Amino acid sequence: MPLIDTHTHLESFVRNGTHGAALERARVAGVTAMITIGTSPDDWALYRGLAAEHPGFVYHTVGLHPCSVDAAWEPAVAQLEAFWRSGPGPVALGECGLDRFHLPKDPAEAERIFAWQQAAFIAQLEIAQRLGCPVVVHSRGAFRESVELIDASGVAWDRVVFHCFTEGEAEMAELVRRGGFGSFTGILTYKSAEAIRAAAKLQGLARCMLETDAPYLTPAPHRGKPNEPAYLAHTAEFAATQVFGVTPAELSAATTTRARAFFGL
């Protein structure tokens, strides 16, 4: 069952020297490609190097995660476009977006930081619009604001994926109506995730992409352990049999086709 992990974070594996073993376990589990997602200048060059070391297997993105946004966000965003001028180039811009969940409790401070997030997101959308590249969106507690900023940006919605989609059917309907996509993590396998499974069904198998978001959001039956790309196989099998009612081979073919088309792999 060949699979593509469309959103993983390999930095922690590299830092602790276990990325070689993790990549091999992913291959054995059927992962034929993965996209390691940039979040700040601290990992952009690292991920470009990994993509160069593992061509056709590891791809990368660059972007400023909303939780990495501070008062000095502008110099970081100003570096992004240069990564498309040196190889191997990123396959998308992101993850970028808005996050209310991790804001401080003080209302004034929270709004100040959220305003920085919005400005950084707008600036990155402007870059993506110029480049015509896919955009990986992080949206937590800010779906409506994220959609409104994308609407205003001129970025083509068929180039937009909301990663780790955890909203419901109404929000998914908004994405589908615009032509955007949602991708799904191991949360699909959680007993409490009925609304997310319903959203996945509404989007439909032909539009579905899967991800681990490793080392976070480990699927059953490994919940409680650090996640890794190899565990995408568990999410995929669950999605096939429990969400879409298809064979694992059909799920694999559909999600792999969608991921390759969206990211241009």
C-alpha positions as a Markdown table, in Angstrom:
| # | Residue | x | y | z |
|---|---|---|---|---|
| 1 | Met | 0.0 | 0.0 | 0.0 |
| 2 | Pro | 2.2 | 2.9 | -1.2 |
| 3 | Leu | 1.5 | 6.1 | 0.7 |
| 4 | Ile | 2.7 | 9.7 | 0.9 |
| 5 | Asp | 3.0 | 11.5 | 4.2 |
| 6 | Thr | 2.1 | 15.0 | 3.1 |
| 7 | His | 3.0 | 16.7 | 6.4 |
| 8 | Thr | 5.7 | 15.6 | 8.8 |
| 9 | His | 8.4 | 17.3 | 10.9 |
| 10 | Leu | 11.7 | 15.5 | 10.7 |
| 11 | Glu | 13.7 | 18.0 | 12.8 |
| 12 | Ser | 13.4 | 16.1 | 16.1 |
| 13 | Phe | 14.6 | 12.9 | 14.4 |
| 14 | Val | 17.6 | 14.6 | 12.9 |
| 15 | Arg | 18.5 | 16.4 | 16.2 |
| 16 | Asn | 18.5 | 13.1 | 18.1 |
| 17 | Gly | 20.2 | 11.1 | 15.4 |
| 18 | Thr | 17.3 | 8.7 | 14.6 |
| 19 | His | 16.2 | 10.0 | 11.3 |
| 20 | Gly | 17.9 | 7.3 | 9.3 |
| 21 | Ala | 16.1 | 4.6 | 11.2 |
| 22 | Ala | 12.8 | 6.5 | 11.0 |
| 23 | Leu | 13.1 | 6.9 | 7.2 |
| 24 | Glu | 13.9 | 3.2 | 6.8 |
| 25 | Arg | 10.8 | 2.2 | 8.9 |
| 26 | Ala | 8.7 | 4.5 | 6.8 |
| 27 | Arg | 9.9 | 2.7 | 3.6 |
| 28 | Val | 9.2 | -0.7 | 5.1 |
| 29 | Ala | 5.7 | 0.5 | 6.1 |
| 30 | Gly | 4.9 | 1.6 | 2.5 |
| 31 | Val | 5.6 | 5.3 | 2.6 |
| 32 | Thr | 7.1 | 6.1 | -0.8 |
| 33 | Ala | 7.5 | 9.9 | -0.2 |
| 34 | Met | 7.1 | 12.4 | 2.6 |
| 35 | Ile | 7.1 | 16.2 | 2.9 |
| 36 | Thr | 8.9 | 17.7 | 5.9 |
| 37 | Ile | 7.3 | 21.0 | 6.7 |
| 38 | Gly | 9.2 | 24.2 | 7.5 |
| 39 | Thr | 8.1 | 26.2 | 10.5 |
| 40 | Ser | 10.9 | 28.8 | 11.0 |
| 41 | Pro | 14.4 | 29.7 | 9.7 |
| 42 | Asp | 15.8 | 27.2 | 12.2 |
| 43 | Asp | 14.6 | 24.3 | 10.0 |
| 44 | Trp | 14.5 | 25.6 | 6.5 |
| 45 | Ala | 18.1 | 24.8 | 5.5 |
| 46 | Leu | 18.0 | 21.6 | 7.4 |
| 47 | Tyr | 15.0 | 20.3 | 5.4 |
| 48 | Arg | 16.5 | 21.5 | 2.1 |
| 49 | Gly | 19.6 | 19.4 | 3.0 |
| 50 | Leu | 17.4 | 16.3 | 3.8 |
| 51 | Ala | 15.6 | 16.7 | 0.5 |
| 52 | Ala | 19.0 | 16.8 | -1.3 |
| 53 | Glu | 20.2 | 13.7 | 0.5 |
| 54 | His | 17.0 | 11.7 | -0.3 |
| 55 | Pro | 15.8 | 12.8 | -3.7 |
| 56 | Gly | 12.3 | 11.6 | -4.7 |
| 57 | Phe | 11.7 | 10.4 | -1.1 |
| 58 | Val | 12.0 | 13.4 | 1.1 |
| 59 | Tyr | 10.5 | 16.7 | -0.1 |
| 60 | His | 10.3 | 20.0 | 1.9 |
| 61 | Thr | 8.5 | 23.2 | 2.4 |
| 62 | Val | 9.5 | 26.5 | 3.9 |
| 63 | Gly | 7.2 | 28.8 | 5.9 |
| 64 | Leu | 6.8 | 30.7 | 9.1 |
| 65 | His | 4.4 | 28.9 | 11.5 |
| 66 | Pro | 2.0 | 31.2 | 13.4 |
| 67 | Cys | 3.5 | 30.0 | 16.7 |
| 68 | Ser | 6.9 | 31.1 | 15.4 |
| 69 | Val | 5.7 | 34.6 | 14.7 |
| 70 | Asp | 6.9 | 37.4 | 16.9 |
| 71 | Ala | 7.7 | 41.1 | 16.6 |
| 72 | Ala | 10.7 | 40.2 | 14.3 |
| 73 | Trp | 8.6 | 38.2 | 11.8 |
| 74 | Glu | 9.4 | 40.4 | 8.8 |
| 75 | Pro | 13.1 | 39.5 | 8.4 |
| 76 | Ala | 12.2 | 35.8 | 8.5 |
| 77 | Val | 9.5 | 36.1 | 5.9 |
| 78 | Ala | 11.8 | 38.2 | 3.7 |
| 79 | Gln | 14.1 | 35.1 | 3.4 |
| 80 | Leu | 11.5 | 32.7 | 2.1 |
| 81 | Glu | 11.4 | 33.5 | -1.6 |
| 82 | Ala | 15.2 | 32.9 | -2.0 |
| 83 | Phe | 14.6 | 29.2 | -1.3 |
| 84 | Trp | 12.9 | 28.9 | -4.7 |
| 85 | Arg | 16.0 | 30.1 | -6.4 |
| 86 | Ser | 18.3 | 27.3 | -5.1 |
| 87 | Gly | 17.7 | 23.6 | -5.2 |
| 88 | Pro | 16.2 | 21.4 | -4.4 |
| 89 | Gly | 13.3 | 23.9 | -4.2 |
| 90 | Pro | 10.4 | 23.7 | -1.8 |
| 91 | Val | 7.2 | 22.0 | -3.0 |
| 92 | Ala | 5.0 | 24.5 | -1.1 |
| 93 | Leu | 5.0 | 27.5 | 1.1 |
| 94 | Gly | 4.1 | 26.8 | 4.7 |
| 95 | Glu | 3.1 | 25.9 | 7.1 |
| 96 | Cys | 1.7 | 29.4 | 7.7 |
| 97 | Gly | -1.6 | 30.7 | 9.1 |
| 98 | Leu | -3.3 | 31.6 | 12.3 |
| 99 | Asp | -3.4 | 30.0 | 15.8 |
| 100 | Arg | -5.6 | 31.4 | 18.6 |
| 101 | Phe | -5.1 | 28.2 | 20.7 |
| 102 | His | -1.6 | 29.0 | 21.8 |
| 103 | Leu | -2.0 | 32.7 | 22.5 |
| 104 | Pro | -1.3 | 34.1 | 26.0 |
| 105 | Lys | -4.1 | 34.5 | 28.4 |
| 106 | Asp | -3.8 | 38.2 | 28.7 |
| 107 | Pro | -6.3 | 39.6 | 26.1 |
| 108 | Ala | -4.2 | 42.6 | 25.0 |
| 109 | Glu | -1.1 | 40.5 | 24.5 |
| 110 | Ala | -3.1 | 37.9 | 22.7 |
| 111 | Glu | -4.5 | 40.4 | 20.3 |
| 112 | Arg | -1.1 | 42.0 | 19.7 |
| 113 | Ile | 0.4 | 38.6 | 18.8 |
| 114 | Phe | -2.6 | 37.6 | 16.7 |
| 115 | Ala | -2.2 | 40.8 | 14.7 |
| 116 | Trp | 1.4 | 39.8 | 14.0 |
| 117 | Gln | 0.2 | 36.4 | 12.9 |
| 118 | Gln | -2.3 | 38.0 | 10.5 |
| 119 | Ala | 0.4 | 40.3 | 9.0 |
| 120 | Ala | 2.8 | 37.4 | 8.6 |
| 121 | Phe | 0.2 | 35.2 | 7.0 |
| 122 | Ile | -0.8 | 38.0 | 4.6 |
| 123 | Ala | 2.9 | 38.5 | 3.6 |
| 124 | Gln | 3.4 | 34.8 | 3.0 |
| 125 | Leu | 0.2 | 34.6 | 0.9 |
| 126 | Glu | 1.5 | 37.4 | -1.2 |
| 127 | Ile | 4.7 | 35.4 | -1.8 |
| 128 | Ala | 2.7 | 32.3 | -2.7 |
| 129 | Gln | 0.5 | 34.3 | -5.1 |
| 130 | Arg | 3.6 | 35.6 | -6.9 |
| 131 | Leu | 5.2 | 32.2 | -7.1 |
| 132 | Gly | 2.0 | 30.3 | -7.9 |
| 133 | Cys | 3.0 | 27.6 | -5.4 |
| 134 | Pro | 0.9 | 25.4 | -3.1 |
| 135 | Val | 0.2 | 26.8 | 0.4 |
| 136 | Val | 0.1 | 24.6 | 3.6 |
| 137 | Val | -2.2 | 26.3 | 6.1 |
| 138 | His | -2.2 | 25.9 | 9.8 |
| 139 | Ser | -5.5 | 27.1 | 11.3 |
| 140 | Arg | -6.3 | 26.5 | 14.9 |
| 141 | Gly | -9.2 | 28.4 | 16.5 |
| 142 | Ala | -9.2 | 30.8 | 13.5 |
| 143 | Phe | -10.9 | 29.1 | 10.6 |
| 144 | Arg | -13.0 | 32.0 | 9.5 |
| 145 | Glu | -10.2 | 34.5 | 9.7 |
| 146 | Ser | -7.9 | 32.2 | 7.8 |
| 147 | Val | -10.5 | 31.7 | 5.0 |
| 148 | Glu | -11.1 | 35.5 | 4.8 |
| 149 | Leu | -7.4 | 36.3 | 4.4 |
| 150 | Ile | -7.0 | 33.6 | 1.7 |
| 151 | Asp | -10.1 | 34.9 | -0.1 |
| 152 | Ala | -8.5 | 38.4 | -0.1 |
| 153 | Ser | -5.1 | 37.3 | -1.2 |
| 154 | Gly | -5.7 | 36.2 | -4.7 |
| 155 | Val | -4.1 | 32.8 | -4.1 |
| 156 | Ala | -5.9 | 30.1 | -6.1 |
| 157 | Trp | -7.9 | 28.0 | -3.7 |
| 158 | Asp | -7.0 | 24.8 | -5.6 |
| 159 | Arg | -3.4 | 25.5 | -4.4 |
| 160 | Val | -4.5 | 25.6 | -0.7 |
| 161 | Val | -4.6 | 22.7 | 1.9 |
| 162 | Phe | -5.6 | 23.1 | 5.5 |
| 163 | His | -3.4 | 20.6 | 7.1 |
| 164 | Cys | -4.5 | 18.6 | 10.2 |
| 165 | Phe | -8.1 | 19.4 | 9.4 |
| 166 | Thr | -10.0 | 19.3 | 12.7 |
| 167 | Glu | -13.1 | 21.3 | 11.9 |
| 168 | Gly | -16.5 | 19.9 | 11.0 |
| 169 | Glu | -18.7 | 19.4 | 7.9 |
| 170 | Ala | -19.7 | 23.0 | 7.7 |
| 171 | Glu | -16.1 | 24.2 | 7.5 |
| 172 | Met | -15.2 | 21.4 | 5.1 |
| 173 | Ala | -18.1 | 22.5 | 2.8 |
| 174 | Glu | -16.6 | 26.0 | 2.7 |
| 175 | Leu | -13.3 | 24.6 | 1.5 |
| 176 | Val | -14.8 | 22.3 | -1.0 |
| 177 | Arg | -17.0 | 25.1 | -2.4 |
| 178 | Arg | -13.9 | 27.2 | -2.9 |
| 179 | Gly | -11.8 | 24.4 | -4.3 |
| 180 | Gly | -9.5 | 24.0 | -1.4 |
| 181 | Phe | -8.4 | 20.8 | 0.4 |
| 182 | Gly | -8.2 | 19.4 | 3.9 |
| 183 | Ser | -5.6 | 16.8 | 4.9 |
| 184 | Phe | -6.1 | 14.4 | 7.8 |
| 185 | Thr | -3.9 | 13.0 | 10.6 |
| 186 | Gly | -4.0 | 10.2 | 13.1 |
| 187 | Ile | -6.8 | 12.1 | 14.8 |
| 188 | Leu | -9.1 | 10.3 | 12.4 |
| 189 | Thr | -8.5 | 7.1 | 14.4 |
| 190 | Tyr | -9.6 | 8.7 | 17.8 |
| 191 | Lys | -12.9 | 7.6 | 19.2 |
| 192 | Ser | -13.9 | 11.3 | 19.8 |
| 193 | Ala | -13.3 | 12.3 | 16.2 |
| 194 | Glu | -16.7 | 11.6 | 14.7 |
| 195 | Ala | -17.1 | 15.2 | 13.4 |
| 196 | Ile | -13.7 | 15.0 | 11.7 |
| 197 | Arg | -14.5 | 11.7 | 10.1 |
| 198 | Ala | -17.8 | 13.2 | 8.8 |
| 199 | Ala | -15.8 | 16.1 | 7.3 |
| 200 | Ala | -13.5 | 13.6 | 5.6 |
| 201 | Lys | -16.4 | 11.8 | 4.1 |
| 202 | Leu | -17.9 | 15.1 | 2.9 |
| 203 | Gln | -14.7 | 16.0 | 1.1 |
| 204 | Gly | -14.6 | 12.6 | -0.5 |
| 205 | Leu | -11.9 | 10.1 | -1.1 |
| 206 | Ala | -10.8 | 11.6 | -4.4 |
| 207 | Arg | -9.8 | 14.9 | -2.7 |
| 208 | Cys | -8.3 | 13.4 | 0.5 |
| 209 | Met | -4.7 | 13.7 | 1.6 |
| 210 | Leu | -3.1 | 12.0 | 4.6 |
| 211 | Glu | -0.4 | 13.1 | 7.0 |
| 212 | Thr | 1.2 | 12.2 | 10.3 |
| 213 | Asp | 2.2 | 15.6 | 11.6 |
| 214 | Ala | 4.9 | 13.6 | 13.3 |
| 215 | Pro | 6.1 | 13.6 | 16.0 |
| 216 | Tyr | 2.6 | 14.7 | 17.1 |
| 217 | Leu | -0.9 | 13.2 | 16.8 |
| 218 | Thr | 0.1 | 9.5 | 16.9 |
| 219 | Pro | -2.7 | 7.3 | 15.5 |
| 220 | Ala | -4.2 | 4.3 | 17.3 |
| 221 | Pro | -2.8 | 1.7 | 18.1 |
| 222 | His | 0.4 | 3.7 | 19.1 |
| 223 | Arg | -1.3 | 6.6 | 20.7 |
| 224 | Gly | 0.8 | 7.9 | 23.6 |
| 225 | Lys | 4.1 | 7.3 | 21.8 |
| 226 | Pro | 5.9 | 9.8 | 19.6 |
| 227 | Asn | 4.5 | 9.7 | 16.1 |
| 228 | Glu | 6.6 | 8.9 | 13.0 |
| 229 | Pro | 6.0 | 8.6 | 9.2 |
| 230 | Ala | 5.8 | 4.8 | 9.4 |
| 231 | Tyr | 2.6 | 5.2 | 11.4 |
| 232 | Leu | 0.8 | 6.7 | 8.4 |
| 233 | Ala | 0.0 | 3.1 | 7.5 |
| 234 | His | -2.3 | 2.9 | 10.5 |
| 235 | Thr | -4.2 | 6.0 | 9.6 |
| 236 | Ala | -4.5 | 4.9 | 6.0 |
| 237 | Glu | -5.9 | 1.5 | 6.9 |
| 238 | Phe | -8.4 | 3.0 | 9.3 |
| 239 | Ala | -9.4 | 5.6 | 6.8 |
| 240 | Ala | -10.0 | 3.0 | 4.1 |
| 241 | Thr | -12.0 | 0.5 | 6.2 |
| 242 | Gln | -13.7 | 2.8 | 8.8 |
| 243 | Val | -14.2 | 6.1 | 7.0 |
| 244 | Phe | -14.5 | 5.5 | 3.3 |
| 245 | Gly | -15.5 | 1.9 | 3.1 |
| 246 | Val | -12.9 | 1.0 | 0.4 |
| 247 | Thr | -9.9 | -1.3 | 0.2 |
| 248 | Pro | -6.5 | -0.1 | 1.4 |
| 249 | Ala | -5.3 | -0.3 | -2.2 |
| 250 | Glu | -8.1 | 2.0 | -3.3 |
| 251 | Leu | -7.3 | 4.4 | -0.5 |
| 252 | Ser | -3.6 | 4.3 | -1.4 |
| 253 | Ala | -4.2 | 5.0 | -5.1 |
| 254 | Ala | -6.6 | 7.9 | -4.4 |
| 255 | Thr | -4.5 | 9.7 | -1.7 |
| 256 | Thr | -1.2 | 9.2 | -3.5 |
| 257 | Thr | -2.6 | 10.6 | -6.8 |
| 258 | Arg | -4.1 | 13.6 | -5.0 |
| 259 | Ala | -0.8 | 14.3 | -3.1 |
| 260 | Arg | 1.4 | 14.1 | -6.2 |
| 261 | Ala | -1.0 | 16.3 | -8.2 |
| 262 | Phe | -1.3 | 18.9 | -5.4 |
| 263 | Phe | 2.4 | 19.2 | -4.6 |
| 264 | Gly | 3.7 | 18.5 | -8.0 |
| 265 | Leu | 5.8 | 15.5 | -6.9 |
